Amino acid sequence: MCGRYTLFTPTADLEARFGADFGDHEPSYNCAPGQSLPVIADEDPTVSTRMEWGLTPSWADESFDLINARAETVREKRSFADAFERRRCLVPADGFYEWVGGDRGSGKTPYRVAFEDDRPFAMAGIYERWEPPEPETTQTGLGTFGGGNGDGAAGADDPDVVETFAVVTTEPNDLVEDLHHRMAVILDPNAGEEKTWLRGDADEAAALLDPYPSDELTAHPVSTRVNSPSVDAPDLIEPVAGD
């Protein structure tokens, strides 16, 4: 899976790499689910948009918080199919974490996976717009609380639309398979995969969902302090002695 990643590349370098405005982006060494993070959506790839990591389908009655979508079923699962067809995005990163032995927890060793030169890359993502259901505010014969006119018209308290995203995962490459049974789909810019992911049709996009070759990637153990999403510091990416 992909449950944490880093994005500390300077803003100017991100903008040059992706040709998009990153606004007031702040570096993060521990991007975690539930956080508002920059993605580049297919609607306008010239600007990054902050979305919450944890996709909720537009039809949902409650928050789903789906952080990953499996490449093998992303076109079939109801939670992801429409987003895959119509709303794909790039998720900029410059590394991601995996925990040896399975999920994060006691006794697990976190590893950071990145390119040898720490250059930024794009993970394949999908996104949704979800409007949380309005709370029940009426009683029989009384109309809408606070509405004043009793006609049930929407007021200024209408819930905002929440934009959420998920990272698409696939089988691991030779490097990552020693750490976890899944890895994020990394798109190859030199092969035009980022543009195809955003602009191509569903069949073209599906053809990109394979593991990135491990030749240029490296992995090293890092501090278990990364286990807590509240910790975000440069030393999180530094190598530590492994088991």
Protein Blocks (a to p, Z undefined) as FASTA:
>chain_A
ZZbdcdfbcfklmmmmnopaekjaccdfbdcehiacddddfklmmbccdddehiadfkbc
bdfkpabdcfklmmmmmklmmmmmmmccddddfbdcddehiaadehiacdddddfklpac
dddddddddddddddfbdehkapghklnonopacfklccdddddddddddddfklmmmoc
cdcddddfknommmmmmmmcfklmmmmmccddfklpccddddfklmpmkbccfklmpccd
dZZ
